Amino acid sequence: MEYEFRFVVEGASVDDAAAVTVLEQELDAMLFRGGGVDLLDVAAEGEDALDAAMNAARAVYQRVPDIRLLHLHRDLVGITEIAERAGATRQNAHQWATGQRRSGETAPFPAPEGTAGRTQVWLWTEVNAWLRQLGKDDGVNRPSRNEMADIDSALNCSLHLRTKSSELRWRRVRTCTVVATYQATIELTEAEDAIQSAASASPPWDTATATDYRVAVR
């Protein structure tokens, strides 16, 4: 599946004519500046968003070795931008966001990401996914919020500079670490709950309870 990405980059800018040319001609990618940072729009295919992002990053690095992909750009949009991108009126977009215009079959509109000035803004990838229910999305596959976090983490680990085998190992370690942390937290919480229950039924914090607690948290 093909995905589109917008990376925040450094080490290359729109003033670097050679980098701009090679990225455009060989990857159909666009290097530009927006919001005070250097950005790169590029598309790539992959088994999922993470795989596609690493494929894109590898292809970019092979052609412009000095470039550094820092993280994915969070495309935040207000009501006006949502209306323009969806081909709808501003009033319709406002009604979507406030829940005034929604059939029973559609999920709730995404929660706002925050405010810019006095205006609420949303993460476009979530709004676009919501618009897909109405057939008003832009037809582009982009990573979800969680996938964006994974991609940022992978870039921070320079995963795109490693082999495919390293990528698979990284995925396994990431999954095992998350599961192990979750299980350890649940087990510790359950142990503490049990100790609290026992303590409430007997003199507080006697020698036996203290011993049980030390064993539980090891």
PyMOL commands that set and color helices and strands:
alter all, ss='L'
color gray80, all
select helices_A, chain A and resi 17-27+49-63+79-86+90-98+124-134+145-156+159-161+164-200+207-217
alter helices_A, ss='H'
color red, helices_A
select strands_A, chain A and resi 2-10+30-34+37-45+68-72+76-77+114-116+119-123
alter strands_A, ss='S'
color yellow, strands_A
deselect
rebuild
show_as cartoon
